[in-house]
Amino acid sequence: MQQIAPQTGVAFTLKKGEQLQVIDPQGMQVSDMVLFNQHDIREKISSGKTLDFEESILISKGNYLWSNRSRKMIKLLEDTNGRNDFLLAPCSPETFQIMYNNHEYHPSCFENLYTNLAAYNILPDDIPTAFNIFMNVQFNSKGKLSVLPPMSQPNDYVLFEAQMDLIVGLTACSAEDSNGGTFKPIHYKIISHKG
């Protein structure tokens, strides 16, 4: 079991057929995830393609996350919480300036993703909209969005299975509103099924 400290991130590779379990150990903590094709980083996770092909804005057990080249990247095998977001971009320094009126330095998922993914020659401009695990984004009849505290309980998890060789970026989200006002760790585990 690996731990992502609050307001930080990691990057690692995941081979086709391997499973990734992302766990919320304390509850009410979002984890932003981005995916890239390990053999061609120009192929990456796509919110638009996923929402199109899965015909839903609520992505959970049984759904796939698709690439910008219309290929399946990863499958959600299990999802004990059932509420994730694929509409909103990773929080960034600008998020805190524009939405929080905070002009001081603030950790962000965007920075945590690109700094960890730099080892794979992935640049800030390469970071796509993340799949926001456990994030609770609601909308009203007029389409107005609201970010509510996650509904995830301690040890809720999502289990994914890679459909191709992947580079994964994963965070413990840094935005106050996304996490009910507190920052907590995220745990993850890579499960190999060799032999």
Phi and psi in degrees as a GROMACS rama.xvg file:
@    title "Ramachandran Plot"
@    xaxis  label "Phi"
@    yaxis  label "Psi"
@TYPE xy
-105.149  148.887  GLN-2
-118.415  135.368  GLN-3
-103.756  117.117  ILE-4
-64.9941  155.194  ALA-5
-52.091  137.49  PRO-6
61.8164  30.5049  GLN-7
-129.828  -175.155  THR-8
-153.903  171.67  GLY-9
-141.952  166.512  VAL-10
-141.861  143.204  ALA-11
-160.922  169.718  PHE-12
-101.542  152.238  THR-13
-137.042  119.755  LEU-14
-79.4051  151.888  LYS-15
-52.2732  129.594  LYS-16
94.16  -19.6365  GLY-17
-74.5715  153.837  GLU-18
-109.996  148.304  GLN-19
-124.642  121.635  LEU-20
-105.878  121.075  GLN-21
-107.985  122.054  VAL-22
-119.814  138.815  ILE-23
-102.084  92.0993  ASP-24
-66.457  -32.1316  PRO-25
-106.326  -11.9376  GLN-26
91.2564  152.12  GLY-27
58.8909  43.4938  MET-28
-133.423  125.132  GLN-29
-84.2102  148.601  VAL-30
-129.909  119.138  SER-31
-84.5935  132.881  ASP-32
-127.17  131.634  MET-33
-122.881  152.517  VAL-34
-130.927  142.013  LEU-35
-133.995  148.127  PHE-36
-66.6804  122.522  ASN-37
-61.3405  -26.4236  GLN-38
-97.5166  -8.69042  HIS-39
-159.594  96.4417  ASP-40
-69.719  -6.47029  ILE-41
-70.8607  -19.303  ARG-42
-91.0637  123.606  GLU-43
-149.038  167.862  LYS-44
-56.9946  142.868  ILE-45
-132.213  116.634  SER-46
-60.8864  -48.972  SER-47
-59.6143  -46.5053  GLY-48
-64.1567  -40.403  LYS-49
-65.168  -48.2308  THR-50
-64.1682  -33.7235  LEU-51
-66.3717  -57.3187  ASP-52
-73.5107  -29.905  PHE-53
-86.9318  -8.89766  GLU-54
55.6922  38.7649  GLU-55
-160.533  149.684  SER-56
-94.3442  -4.59218  ILE-57
-107.337  107.066  LEU-58
-104.179  123.962  ILE-59
-151.771  -155.946  SER-60
-51.2279  130.574  LYS-61
94.4639  -15.4083  GLY-62
-86.4696  161.36  ASN-63
-111.928  154.363  TYR-64
-102.394  127.912  LEU-65
-105.407  159.197  TRP-66
-95.2146  169.698  SER-67
-64.7785  -11.0533  ASN-68
-104.063  18.9048  ARG-69
62.7142  38.2262  SER-70
-121.569  146.68  ARG-71
-69.739  129.522  LYS-72
-102.981  -41.141  MET-73
-155.376  149.76  ILE-74
-114.45  142.083  LYS-75
-88.2824  107.333  LEU-76
-82.9094  -40.2033  LEU-77
-142.243  150.3  GLU-78
-154.066  99.8259  ASP-79
-78.1295  -16.7186  THR-80
-96.4244  -46.7234  ASN-81
85.632  2.90634  GLY-82
-127.241  113.923  ARG-83
-135.042  165.541  ASN-84
-125.098  139.838  ASP-85
-133.313  27.3058  PHE-86
-102.61  -39.4094  LEU-87
-98.5012  143.512  LEU-88
-73.4801  159.573  ALA-89
-57.9221  140.882  PRO-90
-60.4671  142.91  CYS-91
-135.99  171.432  SER-92
-52.5895  -37.7517  PRO-93
-67.1061  -31.8972  GLU-94
-55.3699  -45.8591  THR-95
-74.2661  -29.0047  PHE-96
-71.9629  -45.6719  GLN-97
-81.5592  -43.5987  ILE-98
-98.0347  -24.1687  MET-99
-111.917  -4.87334  TYR-100
52.2958  38.3794  ASN-101
-109.679  111.287  ASN-102
-102.436  8.71827  HIS-103
-86.962  165.549  GLU-104
-61.9483  138.358  TYR-105
-143.471  129.236  HIS-106
-56.4678  148.457  PRO-107
-144.44  154.023  SER-108
-62.625  -38.8753  CYS-109
-57.6379  -49.9726  PHE-110
-63.6109  -42.0633  GLU-111
-66.1104  -31.3847  ASN-112
-72.0695  -52.9683  LEU-113
-71.3828  -30.3917  TYR-114
-70.5265  -36.379  THR-115
-77.6505  -32.9945  ASN-116
-80.5585  -9.70249  LEU-117
-57.5482  -29.7265  ALA-118
-62.1777  -19.5589  ALA-119
-105.674  18.4456  TYR-120
63.5532  28.3479  ASN-121
-96.7137  125.781  ILE-122
-97.812  163.641  LEU-123
-52.3012  -41.5226  PRO-124
-69.3165  -11.0029  ASP-125
-85.0503  -11.8094  ASP-126
-74.4885  120.878  ILE-127
-89.3655  -179.836  PRO-128
-58.9538  129.975  THR-129
-84.7516  155.86  ALA-130
-84.6739  114.432  PHE-131
-94.5177  93.3872  ASN-132
-68.2702  132.969  ILE-133
73.1594  1.26923  PHE-134
-79.1851  136.679  MET-135
-109.952  87.7508  ASN-136
-102.275  123.365  VAL-137
-113.735  162.91  GLN-138
-146.68  148.792  PHE-139
-95.1752  -174.806  ASN-140
-65.3566  -19.042  SER-141
-96.4657  2.52167  LYS-142
89.8907  1.80787  GLY-143
-66.2974  126.176  LYS-144
-88.6733  146.749  LEU-145
-141.046  139.029  SER-146
-100.284  113.36  VAL-147
-106.328  161.66  LEU-148
-57.1081  143.73  PRO-149
-57.1079  149.545  PRO-150
-93.6408  0.11524  MET-151
-65.8562  139.093  SER-152
-98.9123  163.05  GLN-153
-51.4289  130.413  PRO-154
73.8771  10.6323  ASN-155
-61.3931  151.612  ASP-156
-151.906  161.896  TYR-157
-121.848  132.701  VAL-158
-108.546  121.358  LEU-159
-110.457  156.739  PHE-160
-130.413  123.933  GLU-161
-67.752  133.702  ALA-162
-99.4025  -6.23276  GLN-163
-156.235  169.969  MET-164
-69.0859  126.22  ASP-165
-123.592  153.108  LEU-166
-104.666  128.445  ILE-167
-115.348  131.749  VAL-168
-109.724  134.006  GLY-169
-141.902  138.166  LEU-170
-127.478  165.599  THR-171
-106.036  108.853  ALA-172
-57.8636  145.235  CYS-173
-103.131  0.761465  SER-174
-92.9623  126.497  ALA-175
-54.9852  -51.206  GLU-176
-62.6611  -31.8071  ASP-177
-70.4817  -22.5216  SER-178
-120.507  24.084  ASN-179
66.8972  22.4845  GLY-180
90.6132  -1.0876  GLY-181
-129.444  162.054  THR-182
-118.846  129.365  PHE-183
-135.076  166.29  LYS-184
-77.4534  165.471  PRO-185
-122.532  138.443  ILE-186
-107.149  151.253  HIS-187
-147.979  157.602  TYR-188
-144.818  132.956  LYS-189
-97.0601  127.343  ILE-190
-114.926  115.696  ILE-191
-100.183  141.898  SER-192
-116.671  42.9613  HIS-193
-79.9173  142.666  LYS-194
